[in-house]
Amino acid sequence: MAATNGSLGIVGLCTIQDAPGSAQLTSLEMQAVVSLQGPANSPILIAEGHANAGFVHRLPLQAGQVWQAGTSVLMVRGPAGSADGDAPQPVTFVLRALDAQGVLALQRLHDAAAGSGTAAAAAAAAAAGPQRPQDAQQPPAASQQQLPGGAAGALAVGGHFDSKTDKGSADLYFHYYGCLQHQQNMLQDYIRTGTYYAAIIENPADFRGKAVMDVGCGSGILSLFAAQAGARVVYAVEASDMAHHARALAAANPGIGDRIKVLHGKVEDVVVPEKVDVLVSEPMGTLLVNERMIESYVYARDKHLKPGGRMFPRLGRLHLCAFSDEALYGEVAQKSAFFDSSDFYGVDLTALRQPATSGYFGQVVVDQIPPNVLVSNCITHTLDFLTATEGQLQDITIPLSLQVALPCTVHGIASWFDVLFDGSQTQRWLSTAPGLPVTHWFQLRCLLETPLVVAQPGATVRGELRLLAHNRQSYDVHVVLQAPPLTPGGPMQESRGKFDLKEPYYRQQMQWMMQMAAAGGQEGGEAGVAAAAEVPLPAPLVVAQGAPVEQQQQQQQQPAAMEGV
């Protein structure tokens, strides 16, 4: 029985030579016409050069030798000598869809490989974890699109998420979150995990008997919390391969896990049989908005949440403050001193010193900020997840008016965030403020290459911080600050900086990870809940250099915090 007859479509094809030390690892992409031949249990991929390109490849499609990277890229491991020139080493062929027909062609090839051997298919199913009736692999986004009136329509390449996201960035992003070691880093953040647990478990009226969606469920821990709180069903949506582990974790926790339905796909693409009562998610990144997952959270609200439904968390607040830190400034400035060498193996490197300096100052600094370096009041910007639109998240401008308490050098803007879980029975805040127990988000600083000197106590530094979204799932951060003249009648001091939020300088991450690992063990979860219960929400800070941060208990003050939201 033949696998198929005739051409499936035209795709882009390039080869990766697997020979160690090969000087030419990847060929140029060329267009190829792909088709299938042979019986269904041993199909052969035929790739012929399009428009007289003059090559033909015959590749067995075997289970375990074909990998799919999204709907638009397929990788096929070829036998030795399968590329031009009869290369002695195996070659990997990369096929990329060029249009909607190409997407279908790659899916046909992938399906043919998956069906080529029952033993391989069984092994793949075992590796994917327990398969349960309530779990579902979502069809590609393109296959869900319809013409007006419900008729099946022409397939489109990619969906809402894909249309605004660089593919390379998305691939790395989903690979990262598909690794258990990175999920462990978040699970071991006991302030984060304990606060989520408390916020959900302490509000059973919001979950009992309700339909819940977990947006970007990762390991599925929040879905399990929702089930513990009494949810009738939890739709756990995860685009990365971590969905397999989420299924395994749900299956390993009967009684609560059997109410969890894992949907392997993007929340922008998945199909859910009902509107949900509650959304839970952990969409926050550094500076609150990094990774742009809040947009997916908002999209899920518009597509899947019932009117009047609840969101956990409900809102986020970004806090901005001036800081003065000579040690940090000197540390970053010194990084480019390497390029001061005029005789580096006989080469003068000094022409690169200034570009290197600008590059280092263009990185946001992510670390644990000592409270005594904060030198002004805070500006607070609120994002209400119940009402914010995706468009509002593309370009965020925050005016700054900062009263500097004491004469000092202002080196830039410090920032942190908090989020509110606005339950009907209990409100919880998760804060990343300086002086509080540190989380895996730390705090963030925009360090200006040209500092500002404030000579008078109480002087005002004005400007703005602007966040412009880019398609690599992050933002360019533009900071402009102005300070009073150094001399009477002189010009205003001004400093500008542009920072890529995607490229941070992590100062203390390894130290924190070791501390969290040491805090683990059987009591880790309970300790996290207890610690979270003690975390106050800091009021917007007014901090003089060298003064302690006043930490205010906020469980009693939250009605005031909600005013104006």
TAQUIZI-V559873 format. One record per backbone hydrogen bond with DSSP energy under -1.0 kcal/mol. CO is the residue of the C=O (numbers start at 1). NH is the residue of the N-H. If there is no record, write none. Layout:
BEGIN
{{CO/NH} {CO/NH}}
END
This chain:
BEGIN
{{9/34} {11/32} {12/96} {13/30} {14/94} {15/27} {16/92} {19/22} {25/17} {30/13} {31/50} {32/11} {33/48} {34/8} {34/9} {35/46} {37/44} {38/3} {39/42} {43/61} {44/37} {45/59} {46/35} {47/57} {48/33} {55/49} {57/47} {59/45} {62/65} {65/77} {67/75} {72/97} {73/69} {74/95} {75/67} {76/93} {79/82} {83/86} {87/81} {90/18} {91/78} {92/16} {93/76} {94/14} {95/74} {96/12} {99/103} {100/104} {101/105} {102/106} {103/107} {104/108} {105/109} {106/110} {107/111} {108/112} {109/113} {110/114} {111/115} {113/116} {117/121} {118/122} {119/123} {120/124} {121/125} {122/126} {123/127} {124/128} {126/129} {132/135} {136/264} {141/144} {142/145} {147/150} {151/147} {159/163} {161/164} {166/170} {167/171} {168/172} {169/173} {170/174} {171/175} {172/176} {173/177} {176/179} {179/183} {180/184} {181/185} {182/186} {183/187} {184/188} {186/189} {188/190} {189/193} {190/194} {191/195} {192/196} {193/197} {194/198} {195/199} {196/200} {197/201} {198/202} {200/203} {203/206} {204/207} {204/208} {207/210} {210/232} {210/233} {211/277} {211/278} {212/235} {213/280} {214/237} {217/220} {220/224} {221/225} {222/226} {223/227} {224/228} {225/229} {226/231} {227/230} {230/209} {233/212} {234/261} {235/214} {236/263} {237/216} {237/217} {240/243} {241/244} {242/246} {243/247} {244/248} {245/249} {246/250} {247/251} {248/252} {250/253} {253/256} {253/257} {256/259} {257/260} {259/234} {261/236} {262/136} {263/238} {263/265} {266/269} {266/270} {276/306} {277/310} {278/213} {279/312} {280/215} {285/288} {286/290} {287/289} {288/285} {289/292} {293/297} {294/298} {295/299} {296/300} {297/301} {298/302} {299/303} {300/304} {301/305} {304/276} {306/309} {310/279} {312/281} {314/385} {315/420} {316/383} {317/418} {318/381} {319/416} {320/379} {321/414} {322/375} {323/411} {325/329} {326/330} {327/331} {328/332} {329/333} {330/334} {334/337} {336/339} {337/340} {338/341} {341/349} {343/345} {344/347} {347/344} {349/352} {350/353} {352/356} {353/357} {354/358} {355/359} {356/360} {357/361} {360/363} {362/500} {364/505} {365/445} {366/507} {367/443} {370/373} {371/374} {372/546} {373/324} {375/405} {376/543} {379/320} {381/318} {383/316} {384/387} {384/388} {391/394} {394/469} {396/467} {398/465} {400/463} {402/461} {404/458} {408/454} {410/452} {411/448} {412/323} {413/446} {414/321} {415/444} {416/319} {417/432} {418/317} {419/430} {420/314} {421/423} {421/428} {426/423} {428/421} {430/419} {433/436} {439/442} {443/367} {444/415} {445/365} {446/413} {452/410} {454/408} {456/459} {459/404} {461/402} {462/482} {463/400} {464/480} {465/398} {466/478} {467/396} {468/476} {471/166} {473/291} {474/470} {475/501} {476/468} {477/499} {478/466} {479/497} {480/464} {481/495} {482/462} {483/493} {487/490} {493/483} {495/481} {497/479} {499/477} {500/503} {505/366} {508/512} {509/513} {510/514} {511/515} {512/516} {513/517} {514/518} {515/519} {517/520} {521/524} {523/527} {524/528} {525/529} {526/530} {527/531} {528/532} {529/533} {532/535} {544/547} {557/561} {558/562} {560/563} {562/565}}
END
